[in-house]
Amino acid sequence: MTATLDTATLARLAGEPVDWRFKGLPPAWSGRSPAQICAAAPDLFEAGPLGPVCVLRDEALTHNLATMARWCDRHGVQLAPHGKTHMSPQLAARQLAAGACAVTVATISQARTYRAFGVSALILANELVDVAGLRWLASELNDDPNFDMLCWVDSVRGVGLMTDALSAAGLRRPLDVCVEVGAAGGRTGCRSEADVDAVARAVVGSPHLRLAGVSGYEAALGHDISPAGRVPIRDFLSTMRSAVLRLADVFETDDVVVTAGGSTHFDLVAETLTGWPDGLTVRTVLRSGCYLTHDDGLYQRTSPLAFTPALSVWAQVCSAPEPGLALLTLGRRDVAFDQDLPIPRGFPDSTVTKLNDQHAFLRVGPTARPEIGDWIEFGVSHPCTVFDKWQMIPVLDAGNRVVELVRTFF
Ligand SMILES: Cc1ncc(COP(=O)(O)O)c(C=O)c1O
């Protein structure tokens, strides 16, 4: 089942005038709404962006959405894309239109953002022990009978805190939860079978929670896709499978969910967490987020599918003070640097060696001749930490015409 979102709220967003709040955009667009700008389909680079400027490519987004949707269909899995990647209701709308069953979030604030746009189904891929957050969630669930929410739990104490807070908030229908399976050296999640079973029993004993499935995040163990690197990932997913089988008679919903999968190992998730015994119906839900834009670094090295990079940042050479060194108007404020430094496109023998807050140091190779004033396009590594640096991102067609202006909310 696909989730829905409120298109009228999205349309209102497209009517809000743009101005100096949105870095990178051409000053001439000030006072006009995204709807008006996109109706004129201006060429971004002729319109005079104030570099650096982050862009998305429409064709690549469409390709990645269709590729992932086809793959999920073929493998009998559903997709609840991680919305923390972009925090953009407009991009979530594209994902829902391509068949996504829900939007995943990492925090209760992110859940609020997507609920403000009427997203009807959310997975909070995290523990929720915040009393104010639980109070807000209870009122959302009470007010909207069509809102589906799934949270994770990994401790008996957490189950107790949730139960008390939901009870105090007057929750009138149970909140669905998955028991999270973890692994030594990983992140959240129960570390032993005994812990999984004890947490599951505690959920069953709670009047405000319903045991709906089993969850986990295999990439908390790493992104190594070598055969040796995949061994712990397979083991982890097998542990999740065992938990589903062991708890088969304990789940309290007909719709049992098993959810795992970022954008690196989702092929192993489909391999390990489908094909259930007769009589046990399980919905396998992936939560990949970075597949949507893909990248030129981490995910290009590790994705199991041929996605196309859709996200890049353009910057200008502003100085060339020494032979072999160019400085660009691109810094830590503008681009990801947690996985790899940005990758200059069209300059294969040049590399970014360092980023300051507002500068990139480009070590220029022997064949490259970037001149002061030149614009260079940079591919990125790890889309999540690029999106959070941009509040409005133009989506360009193949001719660099602006077809959408995507808002993010971090
Ligand atoms: C719990 C969880 N699920 C899914 C994802 C999505 O993975 P990716 O960013 O590789 O798309 C993440 C990303 O950090 C995550 O933390």
The ligand as a Tripos MOL2 file, in Angstrom:
@<TRIPOS>MOLECULE
LIG
   16    16     1     0     0
SMALL
NO_CHARGES

@<TRIPOS>ATOM
      1 C1         18.2490    3.2350   10.5770 C.3       1 LIG1
      2 C2         18.5680    3.6340    9.1780 C.ar      1 LIG1
      3 N1         17.8710    3.0960    8.1700 N.ar      1 LIG1
      4 C3         18.0970    3.4190    6.8920 C.ar      1 LIG1
      5 C4         19.0930    4.3240    6.5400 C.ar      1 LIG1
      6 C5         19.2890    4.7070    5.1090 C.3       1 LIG1
      7 O1         20.5030    4.2760    4.6040 O.3       1 LIG1
      8 P1         21.2410    5.0550    3.4030 P.3       1 LIG1
      9 O2         21.6320    6.3840    3.9710 O.co2     1 LIG1
     10 O3         22.3980    4.1840    3.0650 O.co2     1 LIG1
     11 O4         20.2700    5.1840    2.2930 O.co2     1 LIG1
     12 C6         19.8600    4.8960    7.5700 C.ar      1 LIG1
     13 C7         20.9330    5.8380    7.2580 C.2       1 LIG1
     14 O5         21.7370    6.2490    8.0800 O.2       1 LIG1
     15 C8         19.5920    4.5490    8.9290 C.ar      1 LIG1
     16 O6         20.2830    5.0850    9.9470 O.3       1 LIG1
@<TRIPOS>BOND
     1     1     2 1
     2     2     3 ar
     3     2    15 ar
     4     3     4 ar
     5     4     5 ar
     6     5     6 1
     7     5    12 ar
     8     6     7 1
     9     7     8 1
    10     8     9 2
    11     8    10 1
    12     8    11 1
    13    12    13 1
    14    12    15 ar
    15    13    14 2
    16    15    16 1
@<TRIPOS>SUBSTRUCTURE
     1 LIG1         1 GROUP 0 **** ****
